[in-house]
Amino acid sequence: MTTTIYHNPRCSNSRGALELIREAGIEPAIIDYLAHPPTKEELRGLIGRAGLAVRDAVRTKEPVYAELGLDSATDEVLLDAMVAHPALINRPFVVTQHGVRLCRPPGLVREILP
């Protein structure tokens, strides 16, 4: 299985997780999720496999969060918003054969590296 990181190169957590993956001798598949956002079902799967609630995967400090009035939104509305506005997706998600983690802080990636 390929290791995959949903990456934003401008994010220090994302860069840190990528560095730790590479230090482990792995060259992951890198998905620029801002340019190529996951589908709603892919996102639901990542969040579920990481053991998170949908709200845990949302960046609430993004301006679009307030603009869309997402404070009391349902999971379905949040997922739709994250797909339509991928900047709302918390990062980085990393997928390996050992599981999925939202790597905030980046060191959490070690839990799923071989």
N, C-alpha and C positions, 0 to 999 in steps of 0.2 A: 504494500500500500504506500502511496505517495504521501509525504507530509505536505500539507497545504496551509498557507497563511493568508488570511484576508487582511490585506496590508494597506496602510496609508503611510507613505514615506515621510510625510510631514509630522507624524505623531511619534513622540519619543518612546512611548510604550511599544508601539509597533516596531520601530527600529530596534529597540532593545530585545524584543522577542526574536526577531529575525537574526540578530547577532548571536543569541544563545543557541538557536537552531543550527546555525552554521558552525559555531564552536563545537557542537556535538558531531560534526562531520556530515551534516545533512544539508543538501541543497534543495529547499522546498519549492513546490509550485507556488508562485506568488500571484495572488489575485488582487488587482487594484479594485477594491470593491466600490470605490467612488465612480470609476469609469464603467465597471461591470458588476453592478449590484446583484446579489443573489435573488432568486425568485422568492416569493412569499413562503412557499413550501420548503425551499432550501434553508431559508432563514429560520423558520419554525423548527426545522430539524437540528440546525446548529445550536440553537438556544436550548432545545430539549435535551440534546446529547450532552451539553455542557452542564446540565442540571440547574439551569437558571429559570427564573420567571421572565416573561417577555419584558416587563418593565425594567428588569436588571440589565437588559441589553440595549437600553435607550439612552442616548446622550441628552440629558435634560437641559443642559446649558447651551445647546445650540439655539440660535435665534428662532429657527423655524419651529422648534418645539412649542415655544410660547405663541408664535404666530398662528399655529394650528390649534391652540387650546387643548393640548394633549394631557393636561394634568389628571383628568378623570376618564381618559379614554380607555376603552376595552382593549384586550389583547389583539383582537382582529383589527381594530382601528390603528393601533400602534404598529402592527406588522405592515399594514398597508402604507402607513406614513414612512416607515423605514425603507421600504422598497422604492417608494416614490422620491424620497429624500435620503439617500444613503448616508449623508453626513450624520444622520440620527443614529446610525448603528455604532454601538460601542466597539472598541477595537483594542487589540487584534484578536480575532478568533483564529485558533490554530487547530488543525485536524491531523491526527496521527493514527496509527494502528492501535494505539493505547487509549484513545479517547479524544474529546474535544474540550478545549478550555478557552475562556475569555481571559487573555493573559494580561490582566491588570492587577498587580504589577507584572512586568515581563517574566520574572522568575517562575511564575506559575507554569510556564511552558515545560519546565523540567519534570513536572509530574507526568507528562505524557510522552516524553522522549524515550526512545529505546535505550 
